[in-house]
Amino acid sequence: MIGLVLLKLNFFYSSGSLFDEHLAHFSIDKNKSVVIEPLINILKKKNMLGCIIHTDRGSQYRSYEYKELLEKNQINHSMSKPGTPLDNAVIESFYKTVKVELINPNKNKTKAEMKVLLRNYLEDYYPKKRIHTSLGMTPYKYEQILLSNS
């Protein structure tokens, strides 16, 4: 899913895929590669054959390149119906948390500074240090437990 981050004079999009309540992969960009790059990164590490990817109706997700990548890797694409934001409740909640904990307190940062803060938050703090009440542990720890049981 895509989240828009507004900065002092600039904006950029961050996009990623959730796996067990953390951002498994993300990209910071302003074009359709914002959804292509995370998917390619996931495909390098995980077998997604037969999986379902659920997205909103953003143009990046409807692009020929994205659809082709899904078909090539035999991934099923599910899209929200128009006007149904609750279909994306998990990612909407995630972006709300990021905005409250990171974006809002740092609104005056430059684009370069915000990229560093976002990367540190998304790669280290959020998945490895932040305890999630729904899990009772960090998402990283939860993912490790799931993977060891499969």
C-alpha positions in Angstrom: 0.0 0.0 0.0 1.1 3.5 -0.6 1.4 6.3 2.0 2.0 9.9 1.2 4.5 11.8 3.4 4.2 15.6 3.3 7.4 17.5 4.0 8.2 21.2 4.3 8.6 21.8 0.6 8.6 18.4 -0.9 6.6 15.1 -0.7 7.4 11.6 -1.5 5.7 8.2 -1.4 6.6 5.3 0.6 5.2 1.9 -0.3 5.6 -1.5 1.0 4.1 -4.8 1.9 3.0 -5.9 5.3 4.0 -9.2 6.7 2.9 -9.9 10.2 2.3 -6.3 11.1 5.5 -4.8 9.9 6.7 -3.4 6.6 8.6 -6.2 5.0 9.9 -4.1 2.1 9.4 -0.5 1.0 10.5 2.0 -1.6 10.7 5.8 -1.5 9.9 7.3 -4.8 7.4 9.3 -6.8 6.4 7.0 -9.7 5.1 3.5 -10.3 8.5 1.9 -9.2 7.2 2.7 -5.7 5.1 -0.5 -6.0 7.4 -2.5 -8.3 10.6 -2.3 -6.2 9.1 -3.7 -3.0 7.4 -6.6 -4.9 10.7 -7.5 -6.7 12.5 -7.4 -3.3 10.0 -9.8 -1.8 10.2 -12.1 -4.8 13.9 -12.4 -4.4 13.4 -13.7 -0.8 10.1 -15.5 -0.8 8.2 -17.9 -3.0 4.9 -16.0 -3.7 3.4 -18.6 -6.0 -0.3 -18.6 -5.6 -0.3 -15.9 -3.0 -2.9 -13.1 -3.0 -1.8 -9.4 -3.0 -4.4 -7.0 -1.9 -4.1 -3.3 -2.9 -6.2 -0.2 -3.2 -7.2 1.0 -6.7 -4.2 3.3 -7.2 -2.9 3.8 -10.7 0.5 2.2 -9.8 -1.3 -1.0 -9.0 -3.3 -1.0 -12.2 -0.2 -0.3 -14.4 0.7 -2.8 -17.1 4.2 -3.4 -15.6 2.8 -4.3 -12.1 0.1 -6.6 -13.6 2.7 -8.3 -15.8 5.0 -8.8 -12.8 2.1 -10.4 -10.8 1.1 -12.7 -13.7 4.7 -13.7 -14.4 5.1 -14.8 -10.8 1.6 -16.4 -10.6 0.4 -14.0 -7.9 -3.3 -13.3 -7.6 -4.3 -9.6 -7.4 -7.2 -8.5 -5.2 -8.3 -4.8 -5.3 -10.5 -2.8 -3.0 -13.9 -1.9 -4.3 -14.3 1.8 -4.9 -15.2 3.7 -1.7 -14.3 0.9 0.7 -11.3 2.1 2.8 -11.9 -0.6 5.4 -10.5 -3.2 3.0 -7.1 -1.6 3.8 -7.6 -1.2 7.6 -4.3 -2.8 8.5 -2.2 -0.6 6.3 -4.2 2.5 7.1 -3.5 1.8 10.8 0.1 1.2 10.1 0.5 4.6 8.3 -1.4 6.4 11.1 1.2 5.0 13.6 4.1 6.1 11.4 2.6 9.6 11.0 2.0 10.0 14.8 5.3 8.5 15.9 7.7 9.8 13.2 6.2 12.1 10.6 4.3 14.7 12.7 7.2 15.3 15.2 9.6 15.8 12.2 7.6 17.8 9.8 10.3 20.4 9.3 13.0 17.9 8.2 14.4 18.0 4.7 13.6 15.3 2.2 17.1 13.8 2.7 16.7 13.8 6.5 13.2 12.3 6.4 14.4 9.5 4.1 17.1 8.6 6.8 14.5 8.8 9.6 12.0 6.7 7.7 14.5 4.1 6.7 15.7 3.7 10.3 12.2 3.6 11.7 10.9 1.1 9.1 13.9 -1.2 9.0 15.0 -1.2 12.7 12.7 0.4 15.3 9.2 -0.6 14.1 9.9 -4.3 13.3 12.6 -5.1 15.8 12.1 -2.9 18.9 8.5 -1.7 19.0 6.2 -4.0 20.9 2.8 -4.4 19.3 -0.1 -4.8 21.6 -2.0 -7.2 19.2 1.1 -9.5 19.1 2.5 -9.0 22.6 6.0 -8.8 21.0 7.8 -7.2 18.1 6.8 -8.1 14.5 10.3 -9.5 13.9 10.0 -11.9 16.8 6.5 -12.9 15.7 7.7 -13.6 12.2 10.6 -15.7 13.5 8.1 -17.8 15.6 5.8 -18.3 12.5 8.7 -19.3 10.3 10.2 -21.8 12.8 6.8 -23.5 13.2 6.3 -24.0 9.4 
